[in-house]
Amino acid sequence: MAQKIQFGAIHNRLPLNQMLLSSVRPLAHAGLIVFLTLLTQIGGLAWLAALFFRWRIAAFLVIYTALTFATLFVAPIFGREAITCQSGAPLKMQSWIYCALNRQYVTPELHQAAKDLALALDKDNPGTLTLALDGSFPFFDGFPLLPHLSHDDGEKLDLAFFYRDSSGYKPGVTRSPIGYFAFEDGPTHCPKRWVSLRWDFAWLQPLWRGLPLEDMRMRATIQWLATDPRIGKVLLEPHLLERYGIQSEKFRFQGCRAARHDDHFHIQL
């Protein structure tokens, strides 16, 4: 009799477990769609399409790859162009990660300005490779490119700093694997705040390569940005402007609550 009661209790729990599982799955899929959309803009659509296949992860990778490739041809309709990830050009994306996440899109005007900067640097200093970091997503103004506050219209682009070692300039090399968060030491008037996007990441700094800035190319970049009429604003930490002795109304301090800009240039039309 006890065995029958125990079996009956287990039997009664099975539908409840199935109901809970069936209710959690849609929420999990919805959360994943939102996450992939925020991360890549088109990833949520790829996962939604993959739900119709048995081997979802494999289907997602195939669909996402196809959508990413198609985006290169569709983005110009929305006024965006992709900065190349391939080697051989004076301007390229710093890492394939940016291209895999569809973060390499800018307006044609900004793309041309960035290419002109790269060509000018390479002409004056042969062998110079200008590396782009985050641009914008390929579609729709106002769509956030997290964690940035303003990369939402194709008119903003981050550029990596230039570095050297004891032998000289290191083309295509950055201190950190993604070009960000390798901060330059310098004075700041920003107080420590608990709630702030001005991350110092002190625990990360010892992990990066101990490469100093390549001053000649850094100064040439600042001078070019200060004089090109297409560039409307550049975000850079004040101590770097003081270091290179250049003054321009285009160069702004982003404020103490925004991300530090002594690891990259932020340029915009």
N, C-alpha and C positions, 0 to 999 in steps of 0.2 A: 504493500500500500504506500509506504514511504517513497519507494522508488518511482511509483506512478505519479505521486505529488511532485517529486523533484523533476521528473521529466516534463510534467505539465508546466512547471514554473519556467524551465528553460525554453520550452516551446512558446510560452507567452511572451518571453523577452525578445525572441527573434524578430518579430514584426516591429517592435519598438526600436531595436538597433538599426534595422533596415530603414525605418522612417527617419531616424536621426542622421544616418549616413546620406540618405537621399536629399535631406534638407541642407546638409553642410556642403555637399559637392557644388551646387550652383553658386554658393557664396565664395567658395575657394576659387572657382573658375572666374567669377566676376572680379575678385581681388587680383587675380593674376593678370586679367585683361587690363585692369586699371594700371597695375604696376608696369607692365610691358609697354603700355601706351605712353606713360610718363617717361619711361626710360628711352624709348626709341621712336615714338610717335606711331609707327606702323606695326609694332610687335603685337599689340592687342588684337588688331584685325587678323594677323597671322594665326594667333592662338585660337580665335573664334572659328576660323576656317578649319583648323586642325581638329576641332572637336568632332567633326564629321568622319574622322578616320580612326581606325582601330589603333594604329601605331602613332599616337599623337605627337610624341616628341620628334620622331623622324619626320612626320608630316609637317610639323611646325618649322623645323629647320629648312626643309625644302621650300615651303611657302614663303618663309621670311626671306630667304636668299633671293627668290624670284621677285618678291615685292621690292627688296632693296635695289636690285638691278633695274627694275622697271622705274623706280623713283628717279633715277638719274635722267630719264627722258621726260618724265611728267613734271618734275620740279620747275623747269623753266616756264611752264604755264602759270605757275604761282609766283613768278619773278625771282626764283632762286637758282643758283648754279652751285655745282659741287666742286670744291677744291680737290685736286687730285691726291690720291694716296700712293701713286706710283713714283718711283725714283726717276731721276733724270731731269727734273724741272727745278728751277731755282726756288720755287715755292711748292711745298707739299705739306700734307698733314703729318704731324709728329709721330702718330701711331696709327696702325690699322684699326685700333679700337674705336677711334672717332668715326671712321667710315662704317664700321660694323654697326654702330649705334646711330647712324644717320645724323651726326652732329657737325658735318662739314659743309653745310649749305649757307651761302651768303647771296646778296643781291649782285647782279652783274657789275654795278659801279664799284662796290666794295671789293669784289673779286679782282677787278682790273687794277684798282689802287694797290692792293696787296701784291699783285704780280709786278706792278711797276716798281714798288719798293724792293722786291726781291731782285729784279733785274738791275736796278741801280746799285744795290749793294754788291752784287756779283760783278758788275762792270768795274767798280772802283776797287773791289777786293776779290779778285778771281777765286772761285771755289767756295764762295759763300752760299750756304743753303739756309733759306728762311723757312722756319717750321711754324705751321698754324696749329692752334689748339681748338678750343670750342668756337664754333660759329653759331648756327641756328639749325632748327629742324627744317625739313624741306617744304612743309605746307602750313599755311594759315598764320597770319600775324596775330600776336597775342598768346600763342601757345607757349607755355613756359619751358625753358631748357634748364631744368634743375641741375645744380643748386644756384644757378645764376639768377639775378634779379631782373636783367634787362635783355638777355639774348633771345628775343621773341619776335623779331621782325626781319632778320637777315641783314641788318645794318650794323651789327656788332661782330667783332672777331678778336680772339685772343691770339697773340703771337708769343712764341717761346723766346727766352733770352739766348744770347750767344755765350759760349764758354770756351775755355782753353785749358791746356795743361802746360807742363814745362817745355814741350816742343812747339807750342803755339796753338792756333785756333783749331777746334775740334768740330768739323762740319757734321751736322745732323745729330749732335750729341746734346742731351740735356742731363741735368743732375738727377732728376727723378724719372721713373719709367714713363710717366704720362706728361711730363713737362710742368706740372703744377706742384705746389706745396714745398718746393725747395727754396725757402725764403733767404733773402740777403739780410745780413745783420746791419742795423742802422737805427738811429734814434727815432723815437716815436713819442707823440704826446697823448696817445690813446690810453686811457685807464683800463684796467682789467674789469670786464663786465661778465656777469654770469650768463646773461642772455645776449649773445652777439654772434654774428657770422664772421667776425675777425678771428679766424682760427690761427693759432700759432703752431700747433702740432709739434711741440718741442720734442716729444718722444720719437717723432719720425726723423728729425733732422740728422741724427748720427748715422742713419741708414743710407743717406744719399751720398753720391760721389763728391769728393772734396775738390771740386773744380771751381776756380775763380771766374768771374765774368771776363769776356773778351772785350776790353774797353773800346777798341777802335770801332768795331761793328756796333756796339751798343750806342756809342756817341753818334755814329753815322745814322743809325735808325732814328734816334730822337730828333736829330736835325732834319731829316727827311720828313718825318711826321709833322714837325712844327711848321714846315713851309708848304706842304702839299695842300691845295685849296679844297680837295675833296674830303679831307679828314677834318671832322668838326670837333672831336674831343678825344683825348687820350687819358686813361687812368694809369697813374704811376705814383709810387710812394715818393713823398717829397725828398727823402734823403738821397734817392737816386738822381733826382734832378740836380740837387746840390752837388753831388759827386761829379757829375759831368758838366756842370757850370752852364746849363742851358735854361733859359726862361722863355716861356710862351704861355699865352692865355689859353691855349688848347689843352694844356696839361692840368689835370684836376686831381685833387685828393678825394677819394671815394667816400670818405667818412669813417668813423671809428666803429660803426656797426656793420659794415660791409666787408667782404673778403679782402685780404691783403693783396696788394699789387706790387710787391717786390719779388715776385717769382715769374711774372709775365707782363707783357703789354696788353692793355685793352684798348682797341681802337674802334671808332665808329664814325659814320658819315656825319 
